[in-house]
Amino acid sequence: MGSATVTGIASIAVGFGFIAAAFVATNRQETPRAVGYGITAFVFITVIPVILAVFVAAPNPQ
């Protein structure tokens, strides 16, 4: 596995941690914090892995 793959997997794992944090913040009725965790989770689970896959793992697709 390349470094882009490992970084993508780690990013997704961190994103799931932020989902758990958003869940806990929601249960404690801390809405602004839950929204922040949710947006951060979205970035870690979707944006970062897609950027890594498109621009790093496959820079010159044939």
PyMOL Python script that loads the backbone (N, CA, C, O; Angstrom):
from pymol import cmd

cmd.read_pdbstr("""\
ATOM      1  N   MET A   1       0.837  -1.177   0.000  1.00  0.00           N
ATOM      2  CA  MET A   1       0.000   0.000   0.000  1.00  0.00           C
ATOM      3  C   MET A   1       0.883   1.242   0.000  1.00  0.00           C
ATOM      4  O   MET A   1       1.905   1.311   0.682  1.00  0.00           O
ATOM      5  N   GLY A   2       0.454   2.205  -0.782  1.00  0.00           N
ATOM      6  CA  GLY A   2       1.187   3.457  -0.849  1.00  0.00           C
ATOM      7  C   GLY A   2       0.816   4.396   0.278  1.00  0.00           C
ATOM      8  O   GLY A   2      -0.127   4.160   1.034  1.00  0.00           O
ATOM      9  N   SER A   3       1.580   5.462   0.369  1.00  0.00           N
ATOM     10  CA  SER A   3       1.326   6.420   1.445  1.00  0.00           C
ATOM     11  C   SER A   3      -0.018   7.130   1.273  1.00  0.00           C
ATOM     12  O   SER A   3      -0.658   7.491   2.260  1.00  0.00           O
ATOM     13  N   ALA A   4      -0.451   7.332   0.017  1.00  0.00           N
ATOM     14  CA  ALA A   4      -1.755   7.963  -0.209  1.00  0.00           C
ATOM     15  C   ALA A   4      -2.883   7.073   0.300  1.00  0.00           C
ATOM     16  O   ALA A   4      -3.867   7.565   0.853  1.00  0.00           O
ATOM     17  N   THR A   5      -2.741   5.774   0.113  1.00  0.00           N
ATOM     18  CA  THR A   5      -3.765   4.838   0.577  1.00  0.00           C
ATOM     19  C   THR A   5      -3.838   4.824   2.100  1.00  0.00           C
ATOM     20  O   THR A   5      -4.922   4.880   2.681  1.00  0.00           O
ATOM     21  N   VAL A   6      -2.691   4.749   2.730  1.00  0.00           N
ATOM     22  CA  VAL A   6      -2.654   4.725   4.194  1.00  0.00           C
ATOM     23  C   VAL A   6      -3.189   6.039   4.767  1.00  0.00           C
ATOM     24  O   VAL A   6      -3.923   6.037   5.756  1.00  0.00           O
ATOM     25  N   THR A   7      -2.824   7.147   4.149  1.00  0.00           N
ATOM     26  CA  THR A   7      -3.325   8.444   4.607  1.00  0.00           C
ATOM     27  C   THR A   7      -4.836   8.537   4.438  1.00  0.00           C
ATOM     28  O   THR A   7      -5.522   9.082   5.303  1.00  0.00           O
ATOM     29  N   GLY A   8      -5.362   8.011   3.332  1.00  0.00           N
ATOM     30  CA  GLY A   8      -6.807   8.004   3.116  1.00  0.00           C
ATOM     31  C   GLY A   8      -7.539   7.165   4.146  1.00  0.00           C
ATOM     32  O   GLY A   8      -8.583   7.569   4.659  1.00  0.00           O
ATOM     33  N   ILE A   9      -6.992   6.000   4.447  1.00  0.00           N
ATOM     34  CA  ILE A   9      -7.611   5.133   5.455  1.00  0.00           C
ATOM     35  C   ILE A   9      -7.576   5.806   6.827  1.00  0.00           C
ATOM     36  O   ILE A   9      -8.559   5.767   7.566  1.00  0.00           O
ATOM     37  N   ALA A  10      -6.453   6.418   7.162  1.00  0.00           N
ATOM     38  CA  ALA A  10      -6.345   7.116   8.447  1.00  0.00           C
ATOM     39  C   ALA A  10      -7.318   8.290   8.514  1.00  0.00           C
ATOM     40  O   ALA A  10      -7.910   8.550   9.562  1.00  0.00           O
ATOM     41  N   SER A  11      -7.481   8.993   7.406  1.00  0.00           N
ATOM     42  CA  SER A  11      -8.415  10.115   7.367  1.00  0.00           C
ATOM     43  C   SER A  11      -9.842   9.648   7.622  1.00  0.00           C
ATOM     44  O   SER A  11     -10.593  10.301   8.347  1.00  0.00           O
ATOM     45  N   ILE A  12     -10.210   8.534   7.036  1.00  0.00           N
ATOM     46  CA  ILE A  12     -11.555   7.993   7.246  1.00  0.00           C
ATOM     47  C   ILE A  12     -11.736   7.559   8.702  1.00  0.00           C
ATOM     48  O   ILE A  12     -12.794   7.783   9.291  1.00  0.00           O
ATOM     49  N   ALA A  13     -10.709   6.943   9.280  1.00  0.00           N
ATOM     50  CA  ALA A  13     -10.798   6.530  10.686  1.00  0.00           C
ATOM     51  C   ALA A  13     -10.969   7.742  11.603  1.00  0.00           C
ATOM     52  O   ALA A  13     -11.772   7.708  12.535  1.00  0.00           O
ATOM     53  N   VAL A  14     -10.221   8.802  11.341  1.00  0.00           N
ATOM     54  CA  VAL A  14     -10.359  10.029  12.132  1.00  0.00           C
ATOM     55  C   VAL A  14     -11.754  10.617  11.943  1.00  0.00           C
ATOM     56  O   VAL A  14     -12.353  11.124  12.891  1.00  0.00           O
ATOM     57  N   GLY A  15     -12.271  10.547  10.712  1.00  0.00           N
ATOM     58  CA  GLY A  15     -13.617  11.044  10.431  1.00  0.00           C
ATOM     59  C   GLY A  15     -14.680  10.322  11.240  1.00  0.00           C
ATOM     60  O   GLY A  15     -15.619  10.944  11.737  1.00  0.00           O
ATOM     61  N   PHE A  16     -14.532   9.008  11.373  1.00  0.00           N
ATOM     62  CA  PHE A  16     -15.496   8.270  12.187  1.00  0.00           C
ATOM     63  C   PHE A  16     -15.395   8.671  13.657  1.00  0.00           C
ATOM     64  O   PHE A  16     -16.396   8.664  14.374  1.00  0.00           O
ATOM     65  N   GLY A  17     -14.201   9.017  14.103  1.00  0.00           N
ATOM     66  CA  GLY A  17     -14.054   9.544  15.458  1.00  0.00           C
ATOM     67  C   GLY A  17     -14.817  10.853  15.641  1.00  0.00           C
ATOM     68  O   GLY A  17     -15.422  11.094  16.686  1.00  0.00           O
ATOM     69  N   PHE A  18     -14.776  11.698  14.601  1.00  0.00           N
ATOM     70  CA  PHE A  18     -15.532  12.952  14.664  1.00  0.00           C
ATOM     71  C   PHE A  18     -17.038  12.700  14.613  1.00  0.00           C
ATOM     72  O   PHE A  18     -17.806  13.455  15.209  1.00  0.00           O
ATOM     73  N   ILE A  19     -17.468  11.662  13.920  1.00  0.00           N
ATOM     74  CA  ILE A  19     -18.892  11.309  13.939  1.00  0.00           C
ATOM     75  C   ILE A  19     -19.308  10.916  15.356  1.00  0.00           C
ATOM     76  O   ILE A  19     -20.369  11.317  15.834  1.00  0.00           O
ATOM     77  N   ALA A  20     -18.465  10.132  16.019  1.00  0.00           N
ATOM     78  CA  ALA A  20     -18.766   9.749  17.400  1.00  0.00           C
ATOM     79  C   ALA A  20     -18.797  10.976  18.311  1.00  0.00           C
ATOM     80  O   ALA A  20     -19.651  11.078  19.192  1.00  0.00           O
ATOM     81  N   ALA A  21     -17.868  11.903  18.097  1.00  0.00           N
ATOM     82  CA  ALA A  21     -17.850  13.130  18.900  1.00  0.00           C
ATOM     83  C   ALA A  21     -19.101  13.965  18.645  1.00  0.00           C
ATOM     84  O   ALA A  21     -19.649  14.560  19.573  1.00  0.00           O
ATOM     85  N   ALA A  22     -19.552  14.013  17.398  1.00  0.00           N
ATOM     86  CA  ALA A  22     -20.784  14.748  17.085  1.00  0.00           C
ATOM     87  C   ALA A  22     -21.982  14.100  17.759  1.00  0.00           C
ATOM     88  O   ALA A  22     -22.881  14.796  18.231  1.00  0.00           O
ATOM     89  N   PHE A  23     -22.004  12.775  17.806  1.00  0.00           N
ATOM     90  CA  PHE A  23     -23.089  12.067  18.480  1.00  0.00           C
ATOM     91  C   PHE A  23     -23.118  12.412  19.969  1.00  0.00           C
ATOM     92  O   PHE A  23     -24.176  12.696  20.529  1.00  0.00           O
ATOM     93  N   VAL A  24     -21.954  12.384  20.596  1.00  0.00           N
ATOM     94  CA  VAL A  24     -21.879  12.705  22.022  1.00  0.00           C
ATOM     95  C   VAL A  24     -22.299  14.154  22.269  1.00  0.00           C
ATOM     96  O   VAL A  24     -23.033  14.439  23.215  1.00  0.00           O
ATOM     97  N   ALA A  25     -21.832  15.065  21.417  1.00  0.00           N
ATOM     98  CA  ALA A  25     -22.204  16.476  21.579  1.00  0.00           C
ATOM     99  C   ALA A  25     -23.702  16.675  21.381  1.00  0.00           C
ATOM    100  O   ALA A  25     -24.310  17.508  22.053  1.00  0.00           O
ATOM    101  N   THR A  26     -24.300  15.919  20.469  1.00  0.00           N
ATOM    102  CA  THR A  26     -25.745  16.012  20.262  1.00  0.00           C
ATOM    103  C   THR A  26     -26.496  15.524  21.498  1.00  0.00           C
ATOM    104  O   THR A  26     -27.484  16.134  21.909  1.00  0.00           O
ATOM    105  N   ASN A  27     -26.034  14.436  22.084  1.00  0.00           N
ATOM    106  CA  ASN A  27     -26.689  13.923  23.288  1.00  0.00           C
ATOM    107  C   ASN A  27     -26.564  14.885  24.465  1.00  0.00           C
ATOM    108  O   ASN A  27     -27.433  14.920  25.336  1.00  0.00           O
ATOM    109  N   ARG A  28     -25.495  15.656  24.492  1.00  0.00           N
ATOM    110  CA  ARG A  28     -25.318  16.650  25.555  1.00  0.00           C
ATOM    111  C   ARG A  28     -25.977  17.980  25.198  1.00  0.00           C
ATOM    112  O   ARG A  28     -25.873  18.950  25.949  1.00  0.00           O
ATOM    113  N   GLN A  29     -26.652  18.022  24.056  1.00  0.00           N
ATOM    114  CA  GLN A  29     -27.374  19.196  23.559  1.00  0.00           C
ATOM    115  C   GLN A  29     -26.448  20.391  23.356  1.00  0.00           C
ATOM    116  O   GLN A  29     -26.796  21.527  23.678  1.00  0.00           O
ATOM    117  N   GLU A  30     -25.272  20.116  22.821  1.00  0.00           N
ATOM    118  CA  GLU A  30     -24.310  21.154  22.448  1.00  0.00           C
ATOM    119  C   GLU A  30     -24.348  21.288  20.924  1.00  0.00           C
ATOM    120  O   GLU A  30     -23.442  20.829  20.229  1.00  0.00           O
ATOM    121  N   THR A  31     -25.393  21.913  20.423  1.00  0.00           N
ATOM    122  CA  THR A  31     -25.650  21.940  18.982  1.00  0.00           C
ATOM    123  C   THR A  31     -24.525  22.574  18.161  1.00  0.00           C
ATOM    124  O   THR A  31     -24.121  21.975  17.165  1.00  0.00           O
ATOM    125  N   PRO A  32     -24.000  23.735  18.514  1.00  0.00           N
ATOM    126  CA  PRO A  32     -22.936  24.309  17.674  1.00  0.00           C
ATOM    127  C   PRO A  32     -21.701  23.411  17.586  1.00  0.00           C
ATOM    128  O   PRO A  32     -21.088  23.282  16.527  1.00  0.00           O
ATOM    129  N   ARG A  33     -21.349  22.797  18.706  1.00  0.00           N
ATOM    130  CA  ARG A  33     -20.197  21.896  18.707  1.00  0.00           C
ATOM    131  C   ARG A  33     -20.484  20.661  17.862  1.00  0.00           C
ATOM    132  O   ARG A  33     -19.602  20.190  17.145  1.00  0.00           O
ATOM    133  N   ALA A  34     -21.701  20.131  17.936  1.00  0.00           N
ATOM    134  CA  ALA A  34     -22.070  18.960  17.142  1.00  0.00           C
ATOM    135  C   ALA A  34     -22.008  19.267  15.651  1.00  0.00           C
ATOM    136  O   ALA A  34     -21.557  18.438  14.861  1.00  0.00           O
ATOM    137  N   VAL A  35     -22.459  20.459  15.266  1.00  0.00           N
ATOM    138  CA  VAL A  35     -22.398  20.855  13.854  1.00  0.00           C
ATOM    139  C   VAL A  35     -20.946  20.963  13.403  1.00  0.00           C
ATOM    140  O   VAL A  35     -20.603  20.525  12.305  1.00  0.00           O
ATOM    141  N   GLY A  36     -20.105  21.533  14.230  1.00  0.00           N
ATOM    142  CA  GLY A  36     -18.679  21.635  13.900  1.00  0.00           C
ATOM    143  C   GLY A  36     -18.032  20.279  13.726  1.00  0.00           C
ATOM    144  O   GLY A  36     -17.274  20.058  12.782  1.00  0.00           O
ATOM    145  N   TYR A  37     -18.336  19.365  14.646  1.00  0.00           N
ATOM    146  CA  TYR A  37     -17.807  18.008  14.518  1.00  0.00           C
ATOM    147  C   TYR A  37     -18.341  17.326  13.259  1.00  0.00           C
ATOM    148  O   TYR A  37     -17.608  16.602  12.584  1.00  0.00           O
ATOM    149  N   GLY A  38     -19.603  17.554  12.948  1.00  0.00           N
ATOM    150  CA  GLY A  38     -20.191  16.947  11.752  1.00  0.00           C
ATOM    151  C   GLY A  38     -19.553  17.449  10.472  1.00  0.00           C
ATOM    152  O   GLY A  38     -19.275  16.665   9.564  1.00  0.00           O
ATOM    153  N   ILE A  39     -19.320  18.749  10.394  1.00  0.00           N
ATOM    154  CA  ILE A  39     -18.665  19.305   9.205  1.00  0.00           C
ATOM    155  C   ILE A  39     -17.234  18.793   9.094  1.00  0.00           C
ATOM    156  O   ILE A  39     -16.772  18.461   8.002  1.00  0.00           O
ATOM    157  N   THR A  40     -16.538  18.727  10.217  1.00  0.00           N
ATOM    158  CA  THR A  40     -15.175  18.199  10.209  1.00  0.00           C
ATOM    159  C   THR A  40     -15.163  16.733   9.791  1.00  0.00           C
ATOM    160  O   THR A  40     -14.279  16.308   9.047  1.00  0.00           O
ATOM    161  N   ALA A  41     -16.132  15.960  10.262  1.00  0.00           N
ATOM    162  CA  ALA A  41     -16.232  14.556   9.859  1.00  0.00           C
ATOM    163  C   ALA A  41     -16.471  14.440   8.363  1.00  0.00           C
ATOM    164  O   ALA A  41     -15.883  13.581   7.707  1.00  0.00           O
ATOM    165  N   PHE A  42     -17.326  15.292   7.817  1.00  0.00           N
ATOM    166  CA  PHE A  42     -17.584  15.280   6.371  1.00  0.00           C
ATOM    167  C   PHE A  42     -16.298  15.509   5.589  1.00  0.00           C
ATOM    168  O   PHE A  42     -16.037  14.829   4.597  1.00  0.00           O
ATOM    169  N   VAL A  43     -15.499  16.463   6.037  1.00  0.00           N
ATOM    170  CA  VAL A  43     -14.239  16.754   5.344  1.00  0.00           C
ATOM    171  C   VAL A  43     -13.294  15.561   5.424  1.00  0.00           C
ATOM    172  O   VAL A  43     -12.682  15.191   4.422  1.00  0.00           O
ATOM    173  N   PHE A  44     -13.166  14.955   6.602  1.00  0.00           N
ATOM    174  CA  PHE A  44     -12.238  13.844   6.764  1.00  0.00           C
ATOM    175  C   PHE A  44     -12.703  12.580   6.047  1.00  0.00           C
ATOM    176  O   PHE A  44     -11.870  11.785   5.610  1.00  0.00           O
ATOM    177  N   ILE A  45     -14.017  12.376   5.915  1.00  0.00           N
ATOM    178  CA  ILE A  45     -14.514  11.144   5.310  1.00  0.00           C
ATOM    179  C   ILE A  45     -14.679  11.265   3.803  1.00  0.00           C
ATOM    180  O   ILE A  45     -14.577  10.260   3.101  1.00  0.00           O
ATOM    181  N   THR A  46     -14.929  12.457   3.285  1.00  0.00           N
ATOM    182  CA  THR A  46     -15.175  12.583   1.848  1.00  0.00           C
ATOM    183  C   THR A  46     -14.128  13.410   1.124  1.00  0.00           C
ATOM    184  O   THR A  46     -13.528  12.928   0.162  1.00  0.00           O
ATOM    185  N   VAL A  47     -13.895  14.620   1.550  1.00  0.00           N
ATOM    186  CA  VAL A  47     -13.064  15.546   0.780  1.00  0.00           C
ATOM    187  C   VAL A  47     -11.607  15.079   0.719  1.00  0.00           C
ATOM    188  O   VAL A  47     -11.037  14.986  -0.367  1.00  0.00           O
ATOM    189  N   ILE A  48     -11.010  14.790   1.854  1.00  0.00           N
ATOM    190  CA  ILE A  48      -9.597  14.410   1.876  1.00  0.00           C
ATOM    191  C   ILE A  48      -9.345  13.109   1.111  1.00  0.00           C
ATOM    192  O   ILE A  48      -8.429  13.082   0.289  1.00  0.00           O
ATOM    193  N   PRO A  49     -10.107  12.022   1.333  1.00  0.00           N
ATOM    194  CA  PRO A  49      -9.848  10.809   0.555  1.00  0.00           C
ATOM    195  C   PRO A  49     -10.052  10.982  -0.952  1.00  0.00           C
ATOM    196  O   PRO A  49      -9.321  10.390  -1.746  1.00  0.00           O
ATOM    197  N   VAL A  50     -11.035  11.785  -1.348  1.00  0.00           N
ATOM    198  CA  VAL A  50     -11.255  12.000  -2.787  1.00  0.00           C
ATOM    199  C   VAL A  50     -10.087  12.763  -3.391  1.00  0.00           C
ATOM    200  O   VAL A  50      -9.618  12.416  -4.475  1.00  0.00           O
ATOM    201  N   ILE A  51      -9.616  13.791  -2.711  1.00  0.00           N
ATOM    202  CA  ILE A  51      -8.465  14.537  -3.218  1.00  0.00           C
ATOM    203  C   ILE A  51      -7.245  13.628  -3.322  1.00  0.00           C
ATOM    204  O   ILE A  51      -6.514  13.680  -4.312  1.00  0.00           O
ATOM    205  N   LEU A  52      -7.023  12.800  -2.310  1.00  0.00           N
ATOM    206  CA  LEU A  52      -5.895  11.872  -2.358  1.00  0.00           C
ATOM    207  C   LEU A  52      -6.034  10.881  -3.508  1.00  0.00           C
ATOM    208  O   LEU A  52      -5.058  10.597  -4.202  1.00  0.00           O
ATOM    209  N   ALA A  53      -7.227  10.357  -3.713  1.00  0.00           N
ATOM    210  CA  ALA A  53      -7.431   9.359  -4.767  1.00  0.00           C
ATOM    211  C   ALA A  53      -7.273   9.961  -6.153  1.00  0.00           C
ATOM    212  O   ALA A  53      -6.673   9.342  -7.032  1.00  0.00           O
ATOM    213  N   VAL A  54      -7.798  11.148  -6.356  1.00  0.00           N
ATOM    214  CA  VAL A  54      -7.793  11.736  -7.699  1.00  0.00           C
ATOM    215  C   VAL A  54      -6.444  12.343  -8.050  1.00  0.00           C
ATOM    216  O   VAL A  54      -5.952  12.151  -9.162  1.00  0.00           O
ATOM    217  N   PHE A  55      -5.841  13.071  -7.124  1.00  0.00           N
ATOM    218  CA  PHE A  55      -4.651  13.831  -7.469  1.00  0.00           C
ATOM    219  C   PHE A  55      -3.338  13.198  -7.029  1.00  0.00           C
ATOM    220  O   PHE A  55      -2.287  13.560  -7.559  1.00  0.00           O
ATOM    221  N   VAL A  56      -3.359  12.268  -6.081  1.00  0.00           N
ATOM    222  CA  VAL A  56      -2.112  11.675  -5.596  1.00  0.00           C
ATOM    223  C   VAL A  56      -1.983  10.225  -6.040  1.00  0.00           C
ATOM    224  O   VAL A  56      -0.961   9.847  -6.612  1.00  0.00           O
ATOM    225  N   ALA A  57      -2.994   9.413  -5.788  1.00  0.00           N
ATOM    226  CA  ALA A  57      -2.900   7.988  -6.095  1.00  0.00           C
ATOM    227  C   ALA A  57      -2.944   7.722  -7.594  1.00  0.00           C
ATOM    228  O   ALA A  57      -2.302   6.785  -8.069  1.00  0.00           O
ATOM    229  N   ALA A  58      -3.684   8.523  -8.342  1.00  0.00           N
ATOM    230  CA  ALA A  58      -3.785   8.343  -9.795  1.00  0.00           C
ATOM    231  C   ALA A  58      -3.557   9.679 -10.495  1.00  0.00           C
ATOM    232  O   ALA A  58      -4.499  10.254 -11.039  1.00  0.00           O
ATOM    233  N   PRO A  59      -2.311  10.186 -10.490  1.00  0.00           N
ATOM    234  CA  PRO A  59      -2.087  11.513 -11.057  1.00  0.00           C
ATOM    235  C   PRO A  59      -2.199  11.570 -12.577  1.00  0.00           C
ATOM    236  O   PRO A  59      -2.572  12.605 -13.128  1.00  0.00           O
ATOM    237  N   ASN A  60      -1.882  10.470 -13.262  1.00  0.00           N
ATOM    238  CA  ASN A  60      -1.937  10.443 -14.727  1.00  0.00           C
ATOM    239  C   ASN A  60      -2.696   9.212 -15.206  1.00  0.00           C
ATOM    240  O   ASN A  60      -2.083   8.280 -15.726  1.00  0.00           O
ATOM    241  N   PRO A  61      -4.015   9.189 -15.041  1.00  0.00           N
ATOM    242  CA  PRO A  61      -4.757   7.996 -15.481  1.00  0.00           C
ATOM    243  C   PRO A  61      -4.689   7.857 -16.997  1.00  0.00           C
ATOM    244  O   PRO A  61      -4.773   8.843 -17.728  1.00  0.00           O
ATOM    245  N   GLN A  62      -4.539   6.642 -17.449  1.00  0.00           N
ATOM    246  CA  GLN A  62      -4.414   6.366 -18.891  1.00  0.00           C
ATOM    247  C   GLN A  62      -5.674   5.741 -19.426  1.00  0.00           C
ATOM    248  O   GLN A  62      -5.755   5.439 -20.617  1.00  0.00           O
TER     249      GLN A  62
END
""", "prot")
cmd.dss("prot")
cmd.show_as("cartoon", "prot")
cmd.util.cbc("prot")
cmd.orient("prot")
